[in-house]
Amino acid sequence: MHGIWKRIHAWLDANAPKGYGQLRSGASVEAIQVAEDAMGMILPDDMKASCDIHDGQFDEPGLIGGEGWCLMSLQEIVDHWGRWTRDDSMYRHCVPVAWGGVGD
């Protein structure tokens, strides 16, 4: 996963350096465990590795600005997951990771 973020960081450097301002620092192992416990599942290793680098991002305009999707923090993931599963249990194995700002 670090290789993917290395490529994302390189792209941001070249094309959208302001995108860095919205990225949060990484989540702790404990925070990842709390999220897993709250959802009753083990997150995929790639997801945990990504959260270790950046625990989502702050609010809009998205990762690269404009119409970019916003990466959710672990807390936002747990919150959205809770709403999804409250409304329809078929989503209990789905993990939201980003939102487009219009209810997606």
Summary of the structure (lengths in Angstrom):
residues: 104
radius of gyration: 14.0
end to end distance: 24.9
largest distance: 42.3
contacts: 267
relative contact order: 0.17
helix: 55%
strand: 6%
